[in-house]
Amino acid sequence: MTTPEKAFATIIADLKEQLKTELLNELRSELNVTPDRTLTFAEACEYLHMSDYTLRRLCREKRIPHRVYGAEGSKNPRYLFSSRRLDQWIREQEEANYRREARTG
């Protein structure tokens, strides 16, 4: 490959990568899809607009998706949450509320 061909190939590769990044960002924004993040307990409270008391109770009752880190029976377990699973849980809660209202109405 000659020098101009190498330069052209490099430019094409750079443009492909830039276009790929731009398309991914545009698709994410249009589809409202965000990458999955691991949230701490405090971040999950803020993300869900929920008090720490309520979130801790939901975790204890195993009514919300979470992971627990810490020794078995620890007084201070560390709760971690997946943002994608929390979004799914919110949708499920909204659907369940809608079904309950439809039955009573």
C-alpha positions as CSV (number, residue, x, y, z in Angstrom):
1,M,0.0,0.0,0.0
2,T,1.4,3.4,-1.0
3,T,1.6,6.4,1.4
4,P,-1.5,8.1,0.0
5,E,-3.5,4.9,0.2
6,K,-2.5,4.4,3.8
7,A,-3.5,8.0,4.6
8,F,-6.8,7.5,2.9
9,A,-7.4,4.2,4.8
10,T,-6.6,6.0,8.1
11,I,-9.0,8.8,7.3
12,I,-11.7,6.4,6.3
13,A,-11.2,4.4,9.6
14,D,-11.4,7.5,11.7
15,L,-14.5,8.7,9.9
16,K,-16.2,5.3,10.4
17,E,-15.4,5.4,14.1
18,Q,-16.7,9.0,14.5
19,L,-19.9,8.1,12.6
20,K,-20.4,5.0,14.7
21,T,-20.1,7.0,17.9
22,E,-22.5,9.7,16.6
23,L,-25.1,7.1,15.5
24,L,-25.0,5.3,18.8
25,N,-25.5,8.5,20.7
26,E,-28.4,9.5,18.5
27,L,-30.0,6.1,18.7
28,R,-29.7,6.1,22.5
29,S,-31.3,9.5,22.8
30,E,-34.1,8.7,20.4
31,L,-34.8,5.3,22.0
32,N,-34.3,6.8,25.5
33,V,-31.9,4.0,26.3
34,T,-29.1,4.6,28.7
35,P,-26.3,2.3,29.5
36,D,-26.7,0.2,32.6
37,R,-25.1,1.7,35.7
38,T,-24.6,0.2,39.2
39,L,-26.0,2.5,41.8
40,T,-25.2,2.8,45.4
41,F,-28.0,2.9,48.0
42,A,-27.9,6.7,48.2
43,E,-27.9,7.0,44.4
44,A,-30.8,4.6,44.1
45,C,-32.8,6.7,46.6
46,E,-32.2,9.8,44.5
47,Y,-32.8,7.9,41.2
48,L,-36.2,6.6,42.5
49,H,-37.1,9.8,44.4
50,M,-37.6,7.6,47.5
51,S,-36.7,8.0,51.1
52,D,-33.9,5.7,52.5
53,Y,-36.4,4.2,54.9
54,T,-38.8,3.2,52.1
55,L,-36.0,1.8,49.9
56,R,-34.5,-0.2,52.8
57,R,-37.9,-1.6,53.6
58,L,-38.5,-2.7,50.0
59,C,-35.0,-4.3,50.0
60,R,-35.7,-6.2,53.3
61,E,-39.0,-7.4,51.9
62,K,-37.3,-8.4,48.6
63,R,-39.8,-6.3,46.6
64,I,-37.2,-4.4,44.6
65,P,-34.3,-5.8,42.5
66,H,-31.0,-5.4,44.3
67,R,-27.7,-7.1,45.3
68,V,-26.4,-7.3,48.8
69,Y,-22.7,-7.2,49.6
70,G,-21.4,-7.9,53.1
71,A,-21.2,-10.8,55.4
72,E,-24.3,-12.9,56.1
73,G,-26.3,-11.3,58.9
74,S,-24.3,-8.1,58.7
75,K,-25.8,-5.1,60.5
76,N,-24.7,-2.8,57.7
77,P,-25.1,-4.6,54.4
78,R,-24.2,-2.8,51.2
79,Y,-27.1,-2.6,48.7
80,L,-26.3,-2.1,45.0
81,F,-28.8,-1.6,42.2
82,S,-28.8,-1.8,38.5
83,S,-30.3,1.3,36.8
84,R,-31.7,-0.9,34.0
85,R,-33.4,-3.3,36.4
86,L,-34.8,-0.3,38.4
87,D,-36.3,1.2,35.2
88,Q,-37.9,-2.2,34.5
89,W,-39.2,-2.4,38.0
90,I,-40.8,1.0,37.7
91,R,-42.5,0.1,34.5
92,E,-43.8,-3.1,36.1
93,Q,-45.1,-1.1,39.1
94,E,-46.9,1.3,36.8
95,E,-48.5,-1.5,34.9
96,A,-49.6,-3.2,38.1
97,N,-51.1,0.0,39.3
98,Y,-52.9,0.5,36.1
99,R,-54.3,-3.0,36.1
100,R,-55.6,-2.6,39.7
101,E,-57.3,0.7,38.8
102,A,-58.9,-0.9,35.7
103,R,-60.4,-3.7,37.8
104,T,-61.9,-1.4,40.4
105,G,-63.2,1.1,37.9
